[in-house]
Amino acid sequence: SPSCAGGKGSVMLSSSDVQLTDIRTTLLQRHMKASYTALPGGRQRLIVNGVVVVERDDRGDLKVEGPLVEDFFEVREVIYGQYVML
């Protein structure tokens, strides 16, 4: 599903559904620890280096939470790499 990010009027689109398992694979290739959990109600969670949490809600929207440290920005970069910004 499209998400607003980046700035006013920006829309992020992907040609397919962005999967947390794909994001996890990319993070592991970058030598980061990432654990995936499927939660009740269609939600999903990815915990990265024990610091950053990426969640997908039941509507498919992604949310990234954590302190503004290097890991947070690297996770955000990986996620943004899955989208095209319009």
C-alpha positions in Angstrom: 0.0 0.0 0.0 1.3 3.5 -0.7 2.7 5.4 2.3 3.5 9.0 2.7 7.1 9.8 3.8 10.0 12.0 3.0 8.2 15.2 2.6 4.9 16.9 1.9 3.3 15.3 -1.1 5.7 12.5 -1.4 4.3 9.0 -2.1 6.3 5.8 -1.8 5.3 3.0 -4.1 6.5 -0.5 -4.7 5.9 -2.7 -7.7 5.1 -5.6 -5.3 4.3 -6.1 -1.6 7.4 -5.3 0.4 8.0 -8.3 2.7 9.7 -8.0 6.1 11.4 -11.3 5.3 13.1 -9.7 2.3 14.1 -6.7 4.4 15.5 -9.2 7.0 17.5 -10.9 4.3 19.1 -7.6 3.2 19.8 -6.6 6.8 21.5 -10.0 7.4 23.6 -9.4 4.3 24.7 -6.1 5.9 25.8 -8.1 9.0 23.0 -6.9 11.2 21.0 -9.1 13.5 17.3 -9.3 12.6 14.6 -11.5 14.0 11.2 -11.9 12.4 8.0 -12.7 14.1 4.5 -13.2 12.7 1.9 -11.8 15.1 -1.9 -12.4 15.5 -4.2 -10.4 13.2 -1.8 -10.4 10.2 0.8 -8.2 11.9 4.5 -8.8 11.5 7.5 -7.6 13.5 11.2 -7.4 12.7 13.6 -6.5 15.6 17.0 -5.3 14.3 20.1 -5.4 16.5 17.8 -5.4 19.6 17.2 -1.6 19.0 15.1 -0.9 16.0 11.6 -2.4 15.5 9.9 -2.6 12.1 6.2 -3.5 12.2 3.7 -4.2 9.5 0.1 -3.7 10.6 -3.0 -5.6 9.4 -3.4 -3.0 6.6 0.1 -3.6 5.3 1.5 -0.2 6.5 5.1 -0.2 7.8 6.3 1.5 10.9 9.9 1.9 12.0 10.6 2.8 15.7 13.8 3.2 17.7 16.4 5.6 18.8 17.9 7.8 16.1 21.2 5.9 15.9 23.1 4.5 13.0 21.1 1.2 13.0 17.8 3.2 12.6 19.1 5.0 9.6 20.5 1.9 8.0 17.2 0.1 8.4 15.3 3.1 7.0 17.7 3.1 4.0 17.0 -0.6 3.3 13.2 0.0 3.5 13.3 3.0 1.3 15.4 1.0 -1.2 12.3 -1.2 -1.7 10.2 1.8 -2.9 10.1 4.4 -5.6 9.5 7.9 -4.3 7.1 10.0 -6.4 
